[in-house]
Amino acid sequence: MLTKNIKFHNFKKKKIHTKLKFFFKDLVDNSLKKENLIHSFTNDFHYSFNKNLLTKLKKNKIFQIYGMGGSSLGAQAIYDFLKINIKKKVLFF
């Protein structure tokens, strides 16, 4: 049998480290800057985009993305996956 030499021990659910939990809670509570990354995990986080800028970008028909490696390949992979639903033309350089 294949499982003859495999030893199984302690498959119980691991304990949650209380020190880590309190450290994260303290880190979120003490972050005073609104630009802080930790602030994005709180309930009062709001995105900082401008609605007028989005309406201007909606009018464009062609978008150009410049980058090397992962900086443009990630966007290109998403574009290729959703190409059927996207009516805008996107050029990658």
Number of C-alpha atoms within 10 A of each C-alpha: 4 5 7 6 7 7 6 7 6 6 6 6 6 7 6 8 8 9 9 10 11 11 11 13 11 11 13 17 12 11 13 11 9 11 11 11 11 17 19 14 10 11 7 7 12 10 6 7 8 8 9 8 9 10 10 9 12 9 9 10 10 11 11 9 13 9 11 9 7 9 11 14 15 11 15 17 11 10 15 11 11 11 14 8 8 11 10 13 12 15 11 13 9
